[in-house]
Amino acid sequence: MLDPKKFEEFGARLSALIANTPAADVEKNAKAMLSGFFSKLDLVSREEFDIQQQVLLRTREKLKALEARIEALEKAPAQRQDPAA
């Protein structure tokens, strides 16, 4: 049977070999290029997206409450009228 430690050792050696080749430079350059490309786009982070989603949810809840309040006020105009009139 194959020894798992040998696979780990092989993986470590392969990683070290790749780190010392131009492939590592290509990867770094590609990451830098993509980072520059994405920074030019009008994107937001996941954290900012989640925050805005929560703000929108609270705003919708407040809107529903206000709509219900307006509806209740519109249904009861006769109760608020001056009885002497």
N, CA, C and O atoms as a Maestro MAE file, in Angstrom:
{
 s_m_m2io_version
 :::
 2.0.0
}

f_m_ct {
 s_m_title
 :::
 protein
 m_atom[340] {
  # First column is atom index #
  i_m_mmod_type
  r_m_x_coord
  r_m_y_coord
  r_m_z_coord
  i_m_residue_number
  s_m_chain_name
  s_m_pdb_residue_name
  s_m_pdb_atom_name
  i_m_atomic_number
  :::
  1 25 0.836 -1.172 0.000 1 A "MET " " N  " 7
  2 3 0.000 0.000 0.000 1 A "MET " " CA " 6
  3 2 0.890 1.247 0.000 1 A "MET " " C  " 6
  4 15 2.024 1.205 0.478 1 A "MET " " O  " 8
  5 25 0.378 2.336 -0.529 2 A "LEU " " N  " 7
  6 3 1.151 3.576 -0.609 2 A "LEU " " CA " 6
  7 2 1.101 4.330 0.717 2 A "LEU " " C  " 6
  8 15 0.077 4.367 1.399 2 A "LEU " " O  " 8
  9 25 2.217 4.915 1.051 3 A "ASP " " N  " 7
  10 3 2.353 5.644 2.308 3 A "ASP " " CA " 6
  11 2 1.879 7.092 2.111 3 A "ASP " " C  " 6
  12 15 2.399 7.785 1.236 3 A "ASP " " O  " 8
  13 25 0.893 7.569 2.912 4 A "PRO " " N  " 7
  14 3 0.413 8.951 2.761 4 A "PRO " " CA " 6
  15 2 1.502 9.986 3.012 4 A "PRO " " C  " 6
  16 15 1.450 11.078 2.445 4 A "PRO " " O  " 8
  17 25 2.471 9.673 3.836 5 A "LYS " " N  " 7
  18 3 3.560 10.608 4.099 5 A "LYS " " CA " 6
  19 2 4.368 10.866 2.836 5 A "LYS " " C  " 6
  20 15 4.872 11.970 2.626 5 A "LYS " " O  " 8
  21 25 4.487 9.841 1.996 6 A "LYS " " N  " 7
  22 3 5.232 10.020 0.743 6 A "LYS " " CA " 6
  23 2 4.500 11.007 -0.170 6 A "LYS " " C  " 6
  24 15 5.132 11.809 -0.858 6 A "LYS " " O  " 8
  25 25 3.151 10.940 -0.172 7 A "PHE " " N  " 7
  26 3 2.377 11.891 -0.978 7 A "PHE " " CA " 6
  27 2 2.543 13.314 -0.442 7 A "PHE " " C  " 6
  28 15 2.685 14.261 -1.216 7 A "PHE " " O  " 8
  29 25 2.524 13.456 0.877 8 A "GLU " " N  " 7
  30 3 2.726 14.770 1.478 8 A "GLU " " CA " 6
  31 2 4.106 15.315 1.146 8 A "GLU " " C  " 6
  32 15 4.258 16.495 0.831 8 A "GLU " " O  " 8
  33 25 5.105 14.451 1.216 9 A "GLU " " N  " 7
  34 3 6.476 14.853 0.898 9 A "GLU " " CA " 6
  35 2 6.583 15.249 -0.568 9 A "GLU " " C  " 6
  36 15 7.215 16.251 -0.903 9 A "GLU " " O  " 8
  37 25 5.963 14.459 -1.442 10 A "PHE " " N  " 7
  38 3 5.976 14.775 -2.873 10 A "PHE " " CA " 6
  39 2 5.295 16.121 -3.130 10 A "PHE " " C  " 6
  40 15 5.796 16.932 -3.909 10 A "PHE " " O  " 8
  41 25 4.150 16.360 -2.474 11 A "GLY " " N  " 7
  42 3 3.442 17.629 -2.622 11 A "GLY " " CA " 6
  43 2 4.279 18.802 -2.143 11 A "GLY " " C  " 6
  44 15 4.311 19.853 -2.782 11 A "GLY " " O  " 8
  45 25 4.949 18.621 -1.029 12 A "ALA " " N  " 7
  46 3 5.805 19.686 -0.495 12 A "ALA " " CA " 6
  47 2 6.963 19.987 -1.445 12 A "ALA " " C  " 6
  48 15 7.300 21.148 -1.679 12 A "ALA " " O  " 8
  49 25 7.562 18.938 -1.986 13 A "ARG " " N  " 7
  50 3 8.666 19.138 -2.933 13 A "ARG " " CA " 6
  51 2 8.172 19.823 -4.204 13 A "ARG " " C  " 6
  52 15 8.843 20.702 -4.746 13 A "ARG " " O  " 8
  53 25 7.010 19.421 -4.669 14 A "LEU " " N  " 7
  54 3 6.449 20.017 -5.880 14 A "LEU " " CA " 6
  55 2 6.132 21.495 -5.637 14 A "LEU " " C  " 6
  56 15 6.400 22.335 -6.497 14 A "LEU " " O  " 8
  57 25 5.567 21.814 -4.478 15 A "SER " " N  " 7
  58 3 5.271 23.209 -4.142 15 A "SER " " CA " 6
  59 2 6.548 24.034 -4.076 15 A "SER " " C  " 6
  60 15 6.587 25.163 -4.567 15 A "SER " " O  " 8
  61 25 7.583 23.481 -3.476 16 A "ALA " " N  " 7
  62 3 8.858 24.187 -3.392 16 A "ALA " " CA " 6
  63 2 9.449 24.399 -4.775 16 A "ALA " " C  " 6
  64 15 10.002 25.459 -5.065 16 A "ALA " " O  " 8
  65 25 9.333 23.405 -5.617 17 A "LEU " " N  " 7
  66 3 9.855 23.518 -6.979 17 A "LEU " " CA " 6
  67 2 9.118 24.598 -7.758 17 A "LEU " " C  " 6
  68 15 9.744 25.398 -8.454 17 A "LEU " " O  " 8
  69 25 7.806 24.627 -7.647 18 A "ILE " " N  " 7
  70 3 7.007 25.629 -8.364 18 A "ILE " " CA " 6
  71 2 7.294 27.023 -7.825 18 A "ILE " " C  " 6
  72 15 7.329 27.990 -8.586 18 A "ILE " " O  " 8
  73 25 7.501 27.131 -6.506 19 A "ALA " " N  " 7
  74 3 7.792 28.436 -5.904 19 A "ALA " " CA " 6
  75 2 9.098 29.017 -6.425 19 A "ALA " " C  " 6
  76 15 9.272 30.236 -6.429 19 A "ALA " " O  " 8
  77 25 10.010 28.172 -6.861 20 A "ASN " " N  " 7
  78 3 11.313 28.629 -7.345 20 A "ASN " " CA " 6
  79 2 11.373 28.746 -8.860 20 A "ASN " " C  " 6
  80 15 12.456 28.907 -9.422 20 A "ASN " " O  " 8
  81 25 10.229 28.669 -9.531 21 A "THR " " N  " 7
  82 3 10.211 28.756 -10.998 21 A "THR " " CA " 6
  83 2 9.509 30.036 -11.432 21 A "THR " " C  " 6
  84 15 8.905 30.725 -10.609 21 A "THR " " O  " 8
  85 25 9.584 30.351 -12.695 22 A "PRO " " N  " 7
  86 3 8.872 31.526 -13.204 22 A "PRO " " CA " 6
  87 2 7.356 31.413 -13.049 22 A "PRO " " C  " 6
  88 15 6.661 32.425 -13.147 22 A "PRO " " O  " 8
  89 25 6.825 30.217 -12.811 23 A "ALA " " N  " 7
  90 3 5.380 30.059 -12.634 23 A "ALA " " CA " 6
  91 2 4.896 30.883 -11.445 23 A "ALA " " C  " 6
  92 15 3.799 31.442 -11.492 23 A "ALA " " O  " 8
  93 25 5.689 30.969 -10.387 24 A "ALA " " N  " 7
  94 3 5.313 31.777 -9.222 24 A "ALA " " CA " 6
  95 2 5.230 33.247 -9.597 24 A "ALA " " C  " 6
  96 15 4.333 33.958 -9.144 24 A "ALA " " O  " 8
  97 25 6.168 33.707 -10.427 25 A "ASP " " N  " 7
  98 3 6.135 35.100 -10.878 25 A "ASP " " CA " 6
  99 2 4.916 35.359 -11.746 25 A "ASP " " C  " 6
  100 15 4.283 36.409 -11.636 25 A "ASP " " O  " 8
  101 25 4.588 34.413 -12.601 26 A "VAL " " N  " 7
  102 3 3.416 34.550 -13.465 26 A "VAL " " CA " 6
  103 2 2.160 34.654 -12.603 26 A "VAL " " C  " 6
  104 15 1.279 35.470 -12.874 26 A "VAL " " O  " 8
  105 25 2.084 33.825 -11.565 27 A "GLU " " N  " 7
  106 3 0.925 33.856 -10.680 27 A "GLU " " CA " 6
  107 2 0.823 35.206 -9.968 27 A "GLU " " C  " 6
  108 15 -0.259 35.786 -9.883 27 A "GLU " " O  " 8
  109 25 1.944 35.700 -9.461 28 A "LYS " " N  " 7
  110 3 1.946 37.002 -8.783 28 A "LYS " " CA " 6
  111 2 1.532 38.110 -9.742 28 A "LYS " " C  " 6
  112 15 0.740 38.981 -9.384 28 A "LYS " " O  " 8
  113 25 2.066 38.078 -10.955 29 A "ASN " " N  " 7
  114 3 1.726 39.101 -11.946 29 A "ASN " " CA " 6
  115 2 0.255 39.021 -12.342 29 A "ASN " " C  " 6
  116 15 -0.399 40.048 -12.521 29 A "ASN " " O  " 8
  117 25 -0.263 37.803 -12.480 30 A "ALA " " N  " 7
  118 3 -1.670 37.632 -12.835 30 A "ALA " " CA " 6
  119 2 -2.567 38.167 -11.722 30 A "ALA " " C  " 6
  120 15 -3.568 38.829 -11.997 30 A "ALA " " O  " 8
  121 25 -2.214 37.885 -10.472 31 A "LYS " " N  " 7
  122 3 -2.998 38.394 -9.351 31 A "LYS " " CA " 6
  123 2 -2.976 39.917 -9.320 31 A "LYS " " C  " 6
  124 15 -4.003 40.551 -9.080 31 A "LYS " " O  " 8
  125 25 -1.804 40.503 -9.562 32 A "ALA " " N  " 7
  126 3 -1.688 41.958 -9.561 32 A "ALA " " CA " 6
  127 2 -2.506 42.564 -10.696 32 A "ALA " " C  " 6
  128 15 -3.162 43.590 -10.516 32 A "ALA " " O  " 8
  129 25 -2.465 41.934 -11.855 33 A "MET " " N  " 7
  130 3 -3.221 42.427 -12.998 33 A "MET " " CA " 6
  131 2 -4.725 42.342 -12.733 33 A "MET " " C  " 6
  132 15 -5.460 43.290 -13.008 33 A "MET " " O  " 8
  133 25 -5.179 41.214 -12.201 34 A "LEU " " N  " 7
  134 3 -6.605 41.059 -11.897 34 A "LEU " " CA " 6
  135 2 -7.043 42.027 -10.802 34 A "LEU " " C  " 6
  136 15 -8.141 42.582 -10.853 34 A "LEU " " O  " 8
  137 25 -6.184 42.222 -9.823 35 A "SER " " N  " 7
  138 3 -6.504 43.162 -8.754 35 A "SER " " CA " 6
  139 2 -6.675 44.569 -9.321 35 A "SER " " C  " 6
  140 15 -7.607 45.282 -8.949 35 A "SER " " O  " 8
  141 25 -5.781 44.965 -10.214 36 A "GLY " " N  " 7
  142 3 -5.890 46.272 -10.860 36 A "GLY " " CA " 6
  143 2 -7.141 46.381 -11.705 36 A "GLY " " C  " 6
  144 15 -7.790 47.427 -11.723 36 A "GLY " " O  " 8
  145 25 -7.486 45.319 -12.403 37 A "PHE " " N  " 7
  146 3 -8.682 45.303 -13.247 37 A "PHE " " CA " 6
  147 2 -9.937 45.453 -12.394 37 A "PHE " " C  " 6
  148 15 -10.820 46.248 -12.716 37 A "PHE " " O  " 8
  149 25 -10.015 44.682 -11.297 38 A "PHE " " N  " 7
  150 3 -11.195 44.728 -10.443 38 A "PHE " " CA " 6
  151 2 -11.311 46.057 -9.704 38 A "PHE " " C  " 6
  152 15 -12.420 46.509 -9.417 38 A "PHE " " O  " 8
  153 25 -10.181 46.685 -9.393 39 A "SER " " N  " 7
  154 3 -10.241 47.969 -8.699 39 A "SER " " CA " 6
  155 2 -10.825 49.056 -9.595 39 A "SER " " C  " 6
  156 15 -11.363 50.041 -9.090 39 A "SER " " O  " 8
  157 25 -10.729 48.896 -10.906 40 A "LYS " " N  " 7
  158 3 -11.290 49.875 -11.836 40 A "LYS " " CA " 6
  159 2 -12.800 49.706 -11.995 40 A "LYS " " C  " 6
  160 15 -13.493 50.637 -12.404 40 A "LYS " " O  " 8
  161 25 -13.303 48.525 -11.673 41 A "LEU " " N  " 7
  162 3 -14.739 48.290 -11.763 41 A "LEU " " CA " 6
  163 2 -15.435 48.872 -10.540 41 A "LEU " " C  " 6
  164 15 -14.818 49.079 -9.495 41 A "LEU " " O  " 8
  165 25 -16.702 49.127 -10.686 42 A "ASP " " N  " 7
  166 3 -17.491 49.690 -9.592 42 A "ASP " " CA " 6
  167 2 -18.084 48.550 -8.772 42 A "ASP " " C  " 6
  168 15 -19.282 48.273 -8.842 42 A "ASP " " O  " 8
  169 25 -17.221 47.890 -7.989 43 A "LEU " " N  " 7
  170 3 -17.635 46.737 -7.202 43 A "LEU " " CA " 6
  171 2 -17.629 47.075 -5.720 43 A "LEU " " C  " 6
  172 15 -16.946 48.000 -5.283 43 A "LEU " " O  " 8
  173 25 -18.403 46.309 -4.953 44 A "VAL " " N  " 7
  174 3 -18.398 46.452 -3.502 44 A "VAL " " CA " 6
  175 2 -17.978 45.128 -2.889 44 A "VAL " " C  " 6
  176 15 -18.095 44.068 -3.503 44 A "VAL " " O  " 8
  177 25 -17.495 45.217 -1.683 45 A "SER " " N  " 7
  178 3 -17.090 43.995 -0.988 45 A "SER " " CA " 6
  179 2 -18.331 43.233 -0.525 45 A "SER " " C  " 6
  180 15 -19.425 43.792 -0.459 45 A "SER " " O  " 8
  181 25 -18.151 41.975 -0.212 46 A "ARG " " N  " 7
  182 3 -19.264 41.161 0.282 46 A "ARG " " CA " 6
  183 2 -19.796 41.735 1.594 46 A "ARG " " C  " 6
  184 15 -21.002 41.729 1.844 46 A "ARG " " O  " 8
  185 25 -18.872 42.233 2.434 47 A "GLU " " N  " 7
  186 3 -19.276 42.814 3.707 47 A "GLU " " CA " 6
  187 2 -20.180 44.030 3.493 47 A "GLU " " C  " 6
  188 15 -21.214 44.154 4.149 47 A "GLU " " O  " 8
  189 25 -19.796 44.923 2.582 48 A "GLU " " N  " 7
  190 3 -20.603 46.101 2.290 48 A "GLU " " CA " 6
  191 2 -21.951 45.696 1.688 48 A "GLU " " C  " 6
  192 15 -22.977 46.300 2.000 48 A "GLU " " O  " 8
  193 25 -21.950 44.687 0.835 49 A "PHE " " N  " 7
  194 3 -23.196 44.189 0.247 49 A "PHE " " CA " 6
  195 2 -24.134 43.681 1.340 49 A "PHE " " C  " 6
  196 15 -25.323 44.000 1.337 49 A "PHE " " O  " 8
  197 25 -23.604 42.895 2.271 50 A "ASP " " N  " 7
  198 3 -24.422 42.353 3.361 50 A "ASP " " CA " 6
  199 2 -24.979 43.467 4.236 50 A "ASP " " C  " 6
  200 15 -26.131 43.401 4.664 50 A "ASP " " O  " 8
  201 25 -24.172 44.489 4.507 51 A "ILE " " N  " 7
  202 3 -24.639 45.620 5.309 51 A "ILE " " CA " 6
  203 2 -25.783 46.334 4.600 51 A "ILE " " C  " 6
  204 15 -26.805 46.639 5.214 51 A "ILE " " O  " 8
  205 25 -25.613 46.597 3.319 52 A "GLN " " N  " 7
  206 3 -26.659 47.283 2.565 52 A "GLN " " CA " 6
  207 2 -27.925 46.439 2.462 52 A "GLN " " C  " 6
  208 15 -29.032 46.977 2.446 52 A "GLN " " O  " 8
  209 25 -27.766 45.137 2.392 53 A "GLN " " N  " 7
  210 3 -28.915 44.243 2.357 53 A "GLN " " CA " 6
  211 2 -29.703 44.343 3.670 53 A "GLN " " C  " 6
  212 15 -30.934 44.355 3.653 53 A "GLN " " O  " 8
  213 25 -29.009 44.413 4.790 54 A "GLN " " N  " 7
  214 3 -29.673 44.565 6.090 54 A "GLN " " CA " 6
  215 2 -30.373 45.918 6.195 54 A "GLN " " C  " 6
  216 15 -31.480 46.006 6.726 54 A "GLN " " O  " 8
  217 25 -29.732 46.967 5.692 55 A "VAL " " N  " 7
  218 3 -30.344 48.300 5.692 55 A "VAL " " CA " 6
  219 2 -31.627 48.278 4.866 55 A "VAL " " C  " 6
  220 15 -32.649 48.823 5.283 55 A "VAL " " O  " 8
  221 25 -31.572 47.656 3.712 56 A "LEU " " N  " 7
  222 3 -32.750 47.568 2.848 56 A "LEU " " CA " 6
  223 2 -33.874 46.796 3.531 56 A "LEU " " C  " 6
  224 15 -35.037 47.186 3.430 56 A "LEU " " O  " 8
  225 25 -33.551 45.725 4.214 57 A "LEU " " N  " 7
  226 3 -34.557 44.939 4.923 57 A "LEU " " CA " 6
  227 2 -35.228 45.773 6.010 57 A "LEU " " C  " 6
  228 15 -36.452 45.741 6.144 57 A "LEU " " O  " 8
  229 25 -34.437 46.523 6.793 58 A "ARG " " N  " 7
  230 3 -35.020 47.383 7.828 58 A "ARG " " CA " 6
  231 2 -35.887 48.475 7.210 58 A "ARG " " C  " 6
  232 15 -36.939 48.817 7.748 58 A "ARG " " O  " 8
  233 25 -35.446 49.020 6.084 59 A "THR " " N  " 7
  234 3 -36.215 50.062 5.407 59 A "THR " " CA " 6
  235 2 -37.547 49.513 4.920 59 A "THR " " C  " 6
  236 15 -38.573 50.182 5.045 59 A "THR " " O  " 8
  237 25 -37.547 48.326 4.377 60 A "ARG " " N  " 7
  238 3 -38.804 47.706 3.928 60 A "ARG " " CA " 6
  239 2 -39.748 47.474 5.101 60 A "ARG " " C  " 6
  240 15 -40.955 47.684 4.976 60 A "ARG " " O  " 8
  241 25 -39.209 47.042 6.241 61 A "GLU " " N  " 7
  242 3 -40.043 46.821 7.425 61 A "GLU " " CA " 6
  243 2 -40.669 48.131 7.898 61 A "GLU " " C  " 6
  244 15 -41.848 48.162 8.251 61 A "GLU " " O  " 8
  245 25 -39.890 49.209 7.907 62 A "LYS " " N  " 7
  246 3 -40.416 50.513 8.306 62 A "LYS " " CA " 6
  247 2 -41.477 50.988 7.321 62 A "LYS " " C  " 6
  248 15 -42.493 51.551 7.728 62 A "LYS " " O  " 8
  249 25 -41.249 50.765 6.029 63 A "LEU " " N  " 7
  250 3 -42.213 51.161 5.010 63 A "LEU " " CA " 6
  251 2 -43.541 50.428 5.208 63 A "LEU " " C  " 6
  252 15 -44.605 51.042 5.126 63 A "LEU " " O  " 8
  253 25 -43.485 49.136 5.465 64 A "LYS " " N  " 7
  254 3 -44.708 48.370 5.703 64 A "LYS " " CA " 6
  255 2 -45.454 48.898 6.920 64 A "LYS " " C  " 6
  256 15 -46.680 49.012 6.903 64 A "LYS " " O  " 8
  257 25 -44.707 49.222 7.988 65 A "ALA " " N  " 7
  258 3 -45.345 49.753 9.197 65 A "ALA " " CA " 6
  259 2 -46.006 51.097 8.916 65 A "ALA " " C  " 6
  260 15 -47.118 51.348 9.381 65 A "ALA " " O  " 8
  261 25 -45.336 51.958 8.162 66 A "LEU " " N  " 7
  262 3 -45.908 53.260 7.819 66 A "LEU " " CA " 6
  263 2 -47.134 53.116 6.916 66 A "LEU " " C  " 6
  264 15 -48.118 53.837 7.079 66 A "LEU " " O  " 8
  265 25 -47.069 52.184 5.965 67 A "GLU " " N  " 7
  266 3 -48.224 51.955 5.100 67 A "GLU " " CA " 6
  267 2 -49.422 51.477 5.916 67 A "GLU " " C  " 6
  268 15 -50.550 51.908 5.676 67 A "GLU " " O  " 8
  269 25 -49.181 50.593 6.875 68 A "ALA " " N  " 7
  270 3 -50.277 50.107 7.725 68 A "ALA " " CA " 6
  271 2 -50.837 51.245 8.574 68 A "ALA " " C  " 6
  272 15 -52.048 51.336 8.775 68 A "ALA " " O  " 8
  273 25 -49.966 52.101 9.064 69 A "ARG " " N  " 7
  274 3 -50.414 53.240 9.871 69 A "ARG " " CA " 6
  275 2 -51.255 54.200 9.045 69 A "ARG " " C  " 6
  276 15 -52.289 54.678 9.510 69 A "ARG " " O  " 8
  277 25 -50.819 54.483 7.826 70 A "ILE " " N  " 7
  278 3 -51.580 55.377 6.944 70 A "ILE " " CA " 6
  279 2 -52.941 54.770 6.627 70 A "ILE " " C  " 6
  280 15 -53.956 55.466 6.642 70 A "ILE " " O  " 8
  281 25 -52.960 53.487 6.344 71 A "GLU " " N  " 7
  282 3 -54.215 52.806 6.035 71 A "GLU " " CA " 6
  283 2 -55.185 52.891 7.214 71 A "GLU " " C  " 6
  284 15 -56.381 53.120 7.030 71 A "GLU " " O  " 8
  285 25 -54.662 52.706 8.416 72 A "ALA " " N  " 7
  286 3 -55.507 52.793 9.614 72 A "ALA " " CA " 6
  287 2 -56.037 54.218 9.796 72 A "ALA " " C  " 6
  288 15 -57.193 54.410 10.173 72 A "ALA " " O  " 8
  289 25 -55.196 55.204 9.531 73 A "LEU " " N  " 7
  290 3 -55.639 56.597 9.668 73 A "LEU " " CA " 6
  291 2 -56.675 56.960 8.609 73 A "LEU " " C  " 6
  292 15 -57.598 57.722 8.893 73 A "LEU " " O  " 8
  293 25 -56.541 56.436 7.409 74 A "GLU " " N  " 7
  294 3 -57.493 56.731 6.339 74 A "GLU " " CA " 6
  295 2 -58.846 56.057 6.588 74 A "GLU " " C  " 6
  296 15 -59.873 56.571 6.144 74 A "GLU " " O  " 8
  297 25 -58.867 54.937 7.276 75 A "LYS " " N  " 7
  298 3 -60.106 54.214 7.543 75 A "LYS " " CA " 6
  299 2 -60.908 54.858 8.677 75 A "LYS " " C  " 6
  300 15 -62.108 54.614 8.798 75 A "LYS " " O  " 8
  301 25 -60.268 55.664 9.494 76 A "ALA " " N  " 7
  302 3 -60.949 56.214 10.661 76 A "ALA " " CA " 6
  303 2 -61.128 57.728 10.603 76 A "ALA " " C  " 6
  304 15 -60.934 58.380 11.629 76 A "ALA " " O  " 8
  305 25 -61.486 58.328 9.467 77 A "PRO " " N  " 7
  306 3 -61.637 59.787 9.462 77 A "PRO " " CA " 6
  307 2 -62.908 60.231 10.194 77 A "PRO " " C  " 6
  308 15 -62.941 61.327 10.753 77 A "PRO " " O  " 8
  309 25 -63.933 59.410 10.198 78 A "ALA " " N  " 7
  310 3 -65.183 59.788 10.852 78 A "ALA " " CA " 6
  311 2 -65.024 59.867 12.355 78 A "ALA " " C  " 6
  312 15 -65.711 60.660 12.998 78 A "ALA " " O  " 8
  313 25 -64.170 59.099 12.917 79 A "GLN " " N  " 7
  314 3 -63.958 59.104 14.357 79 A "GLN " " CA " 6
  315 2 -63.231 60.370 14.810 79 A "GLN " " C  " 6
  316 15 -63.391 60.788 15.957 79 A "GLN " " O  " 8
  317 25 -62.448 60.979 13.946 80 A "ARG " " N  " 7
  318 3 -61.665 62.147 14.316 80 A "ARG " " CA " 6
  319 2 -62.395 63.453 14.039 80 A "ARG " " C  " 6
  320 15 -61.950 64.508 14.491 80 A "ARG " " O  " 8
  321 25 -63.508 63.409 13.304 81 A "GLN " " N  " 7
  322 3 -64.218 64.659 12.955 81 A "GLN " " CA " 6
  323 2 -64.857 65.254 14.201 81 A "GLN " " C  " 6
  324 15 -65.192 64.550 15.154 81 A "GLN " " O  " 8
  325 25 -65.014 66.557 14.162 82 A "ASP " " N  " 7
  326 3 -65.620 67.303 15.273 82 A "ASP " " CA " 6
  327 2 -67.099 66.946 15.376 82 A "ASP " " C  " 6
  328 15 -67.835 67.141 14.409 82 A "ASP " " O  " 8
  329 25 -67.560 66.431 16.515 83 A "PRO " " N  " 7
  330 3 -68.961 66.035 16.644 83 A "PRO " " CA " 6
  331 2 -69.912 67.238 16.623 83 A "PRO " " C  " 6
  332 15 -71.100 67.055 16.359 83 A "PRO " " O  " 8
  333 25 -69.442 68.443 16.886 84 A "ALA " " N  " 7
  334 3 -70.293 69.623 16.890 84 A "ALA " " CA " 6
  335 2 -70.577 70.103 15.478 84 A "ALA " " C  " 6
  336 15 -71.500 70.893 15.275 84 A "ALA " " O  " 8
  337 25 -69.812 69.650 14.504 85 A "ALA " " N  " 7
  338 3 -69.962 70.143 13.141 85 A "ALA " " CA " 6
  339 2 -71.112 69.565 12.449 85 A "ALA " " C  " 6
  340 15 -71.362 69.890 11.289 85 A "ALA " " O  " 8
  :::
 }
 m_bond[339] {
  # First column is bond index #
  i_m_from
  i_m_to
  i_m_order
  :::
  1 1 2 1
  2 2 3 1
  3 3 4 2
  4 3 5 1
  5 5 6 1
  6 6 7 1
  7 7 8 2
  8 7 9 1
  9 9 10 1
  10 10 11 1
  11 11 12 2
  12 11 13 1
  13 13 14 1
  14 14 15 1
  15 15 16 2
  16 15 17 1
  17 17 18 1
  18 18 19 1
  19 19 20 2
  20 19 21 1
  21 21 22 1
  22 22 23 1
  23 23 24 2
  24 23 25 1
  25 25 26 1
  26 26 27 1
  27 27 28 2
  28 27 29 1
  29 29 30 1
  30 30 31 1
  31 31 32 2
  32 31 33 1
  33 33 34 1
  34 34 35 1
  35 35 36 2
  36 35 37 1
  37 37 38 1
  38 38 39 1
  39 39 40 2
  40 39 41 1
  41 41 42 1
  42 42 43 1
  43 43 44 2
  44 43 45 1
  45 45 46 1
  46 46 47 1
  47 47 48 2
  48 47 49 1
  49 49 50 1
  50 50 51 1
  51 51 52 2
  52 51 53 1
  53 53 54 1
  54 54 55 1
  55 55 56 2
  56 55 57 1
  57 57 58 1
  58 58 59 1
  59 59 60 2
  60 59 61 1
  61 61 62 1
  62 62 63 1
  63 63 64 2
  64 63 65 1
  65 65 66 1
  66 66 67 1
  67 67 68 2
  68 67 69 1
  69 69 70 1
  70 70 71 1
  71 71 72 2
  72 71 73 1
  73 73 74 1
  74 74 75 1
  75 75 76 2
  76 75 77 1
  77 77 78 1
  78 78 79 1
  79 79 80 2
  80 79 81 1
  81 81 82 1
  82 82 83 1
  83 83 84 2
  84 83 85 1
  85 85 86 1
  86 86 87 1
  87 87 88 2
  88 87 89 1
  89 89 90 1
  90 90 91 1
  91 91 92 2
  92 91 93 1
  93 93 94 1
  94 94 95 1
  95 95 96 2
  96 95 97 1
  97 97 98 1
  98 98 99 1
  99 99 100 2
  100 99 101 1
  101 101 102 1
  102 102 103 1
  103 103 104 2
  104 103 105 1
  105 105 106 1
  106 106 107 1
  107 107 108 2
  108 107 109 1
  109 109 110 1
  110 110 111 1
  111 111 112 2
  112 111 113 1
  113 113 114 1
  114 114 115 1
  115 115 116 2
  116 115 117 1
  117 117 118 1
  118 118 119 1
  119 119 120 2
  120 119 121 1
  121 121 122 1
  122 122 123 1
  123 123 124 2
  124 123 125 1
  125 125 126 1
  126 126 127 1
  127 127 128 2
  128 127 129 1
  129 129 130 1
  130 130 131 1
  131 131 132 2
  132 131 133 1
  133 133 134 1
  134 134 135 1
  135 135 136 2
  136 135 137 1
  137 137 138 1
  138 138 139 1
  139 139 140 2
  140 139 141 1
  141 141 142 1
  142 142 143 1
  143 143 144 2
  144 143 145 1
  145 145 146 1
  146 146 147 1
  147 147 148 2
  148 147 149 1
  149 149 150 1
  150 150 151 1
  151 151 152 2
  152 151 153 1
  153 153 154 1
  154 154 155 1
  155 155 156 2
  156 155 157 1
  157 157 158 1
  158 158 159 1
  159 159 160 2
  160 159 161 1
  161 161 162 1
  162 162 163 1
  163 163 164 2
  164 163 165 1
  165 165 166 1
  166 166 167 1
  167 167 168 2
  168 167 169 1
  169 169 170 1
  170 170 171 1
  171 171 172 2
  172 171 173 1
  173 173 174 1
  174 174 175 1
  175 175 176 2
  176 175 177 1
  177 177 178 1
  178 178 179 1
  179 179 180 2
  180 179 181 1
  181 181 182 1
  182 182 183 1
  183 183 184 2
  184 183 185 1
  185 185 186 1
  186 186 187 1
  187 187 188 2
  188 187 189 1
  189 189 190 1
  190 190 191 1
  191 191 192 2
  192 191 193 1
  193 193 194 1
  194 194 195 1
  195 195 196 2
  196 195 197 1
  197 197 198 1
  198 198 199 1
  199 199 200 2
  200 199 201 1
  201 201 202 1
  202 202 203 1
  203 203 204 2
  204 203 205 1
  205 205 206 1
  206 206 207 1
  207 207 208 2
  208 207 209 1
  209 209 210 1
  210 210 211 1
  211 211 212 2
  212 211 213 1
  213 213 214 1
  214 214 215 1
  215 215 216 2
  216 215 217 1
  217 217 218 1
  218 218 219 1
  219 219 220 2
  220 219 221 1
  221 221 222 1
  222 222 223 1
  223 223 224 2
  224 223 225 1
  225 225 226 1
  226 226 227 1
  227 227 228 2
  228 227 229 1
  229 229 230 1
  230 230 231 1
  231 231 232 2
  232 231 233 1
  233 233 234 1
  234 234 235 1
  235 235 236 2
  236 235 237 1
  237 237 238 1
  238 238 239 1
  239 239 240 2
  240 239 241 1
  241 241 242 1
  242 242 243 1
  243 243 244 2
  244 243 245 1
  245 245 246 1
  246 246 247 1
  247 247 248 2
  248 247 249 1
  249 249 250 1
  250 250 251 1
  251 251 252 2
  252 251 253 1
  253 253 254 1
  254 254 255 1
  255 255 256 2
  256 255 257 1
  257 257 258 1
  258 258 259 1
  259 259 260 2
  260 259 261 1
  261 261 262 1
  262 262 263 1
  263 263 264 2
  264 263 265 1
  265 265 266 1
  266 266 267 1
  267 267 268 2
  268 267 269 1
  269 269 270 1
  270 270 271 1
  271 271 272 2
  272 271 273 1
  273 273 274 1
  274 274 275 1
  275 275 276 2
  276 275 277 1
  277 277 278 1
  278 278 279 1
  279 279 280 2
  280 279 281 1
  281 281 282 1
  282 282 283 1
  283 283 284 2
  284 283 285 1
  285 285 286 1
  286 286 287 1
  287 287 288 2
  288 287 289 1
  289 289 290 1
  290 290 291 1
  291 291 292 2
  292 291 293 1
  293 293 294 1
  294 294 295 1
  295 295 296 2
  296 295 297 1
  297 297 298 1
  298 298 299 1
  299 299 300 2
  300 299 301 1
  301 301 302 1
  302 302 303 1
  303 303 304 2
  304 303 305 1
  305 305 306 1
  306 306 307 1
  307 307 308 2
  308 307 309 1
  309 309 310 1
  310 310 311 1
  311 311 312 2
  312 311 313 1
  313 313 314 1
  314 314 315 1
  315 315 316 2
  316 315 317 1
  317 317 318 1
  318 318 319 1
  319 319 320 2
  320 319 321 1
  321 321 322 1
  322 322 323 1
  323 323 324 2
  324 323 325 1
  325 325 326 1
  326 326 327 1
  327 327 328 2
  328 327 329 1
  329 329 330 1
  330 330 331 1
  331 331 332 2
  332 331 333 1
  333 333 334 1
  334 334 335 1
  335 335 336 2
  336 335 337 1
  337 337 338 1
  338 338 339 1
  339 339 340 2
  :::
 }
}
